[in-house]
Amino acid sequence: MNATEAFSKLLMADSDEKFFMTWIVVNQAIARGDADTAGDLLKRHPRFADDTFGREALARLAIMNGDGERAAEIYASVEAESSEARIFLARRAFNHQQWDEATRLTESLLEQHPESTVLQDLLQAIVEASARSEATAKSAVHA
């Protein structure tokens, strides 16, 4: 059996090897900006598309296609098991000034990655932005 035959056989099987091969090829397609190939692979491999890795890829594909709302929905469906999802959702909450949600998600990430100075800085930025927002709201009420 030559390499092409072996690869074809691998793609026909429903195996862990096929799953991880799909993960590699989908991520390469997304990195190249090839939304058509990534989308096609996700449609043809439902086992992968239904997994957390596949859902993350679907969310990245939605972002590539300019659909941030769809990406947020997909990421929300895997938030508990995906750091990638929590990072996206925390950034989104920060951008929408949803300070409690941004804090919750960032603290969750810090529990998993306590040494991350990036996450520590993000949490500090959330606290500061929240305080500024609150101060602005209070001054508007008194004006």
N, C-alpha and C positions, 0 to 999 in steps of 0.2 A: 504494500500500500504506500503510495507516495504522499507527500505533505498535503497536496490539494485534496486528495481523497480523505485523508485523516481529518483535515479541517472540516470538510463537508459533513463527515460522519459526526463530528463533534457538534456541529450546529443543528443537526437533526435530532439529537438526543435531548431528553429533558434531564440534564445532569448538573451537578455543581460546577463542572468545568464550563459548560455552556453559560451558566449564570454569570460566572466571573468573566468569561470572554465577552459577554454582552455588556457587562459593566465597563470593561476596558474600552470597547469600541464606541459605546454611547458617550463616554466621557471624552474620548478623543474627538468625536464628531462635534460635541458641544464646544470644546476648546478651539476647534477650527472654525466655529461659527456655522457649522453645517446642520441647521435645524431640521432639514428634510430627512437626512440620514438618521439623526438621533430619534426623531419622531417615529420614523418607520420601524426602527429597531424596537422601540418601546411598544409599539402596537403589535409587533410580531412575537414579542416575548412577554406574555402577561405575568408569568411567574416573577420575572425581574421587575416589571412595571408595578406590581403590587407590593413589592418589598420596600423597606425603608430606603435602600440605595436607589431603587427605581423611582420612588416618589421624590427623592431629592433631585434626581435627574429631570423628572417631569417639571419640578418647580424651576430649575435652572433654565429649562427649555421655555417655560412661560415667561421668564424674565427676558430671555433672548428675543422673544416675540413681543415684548413690550407690555405684557399683561401681569403687572405687579399684583393685582387683586387675586388673580388665579394662583399665582405663586404663593401668596399669603395663605390662601385656602389649603393648598397642598401641604405647605410647611406646617400649618396648624394641625394637620392630620397625623404628623409624625413628630410633633414637638417633644414628646416624652422620651423618644429614643434617638433623637437627632440633634447633635450640637450645631450642625449646619442650619437646621431649622430655627433653633433658638437664637442663633446669631442674627439671622435674617429678621426674625420677628422682633428681637430687641432693637435692632437698628430702625425698623419700621415704627415701632412704638415711640422711640426717641424722636424720630422725624415728625410724628403726629402729636408730640408733646403728651403722650400717655405715660406719665412718669412712673406710676405704680407698676404698670405692665413692663416697662423697660427695666425697672429695678428688679422685679421678680425674675425675669428671664436672665438678666445679667448675674444675679446672685446664684441662680441655678447653674449657670455656666461656671461660676467661680467655685462652686462646690465640687465640680468635676475637674476643674483646672485651677487649683488655689494658687499656683505659682505664676499665673499669667499676669504680667504687669499691664498688658493691653486691656484685659478685662477689669483689672483694678482701676486703671485710668478711666475706662468707660463708666464704671460705677461712680467714680468721683465726678465725672462730667455730667452724669444724670442728676446727681444730688445738686450740683451747682446750677444747672439749667432749671431744675425744678424750683429752687429757691428764687432765682431771678424771675421766673414766670409768676410765682406766687407774689413776689414783691410788686411786680408790674400790675397784677390784678388788684392788689390792695390799693395801690396808688390811683388806679383808675376809678375805684369805688369812692375814694375820698376826694376826687377832683370835681 
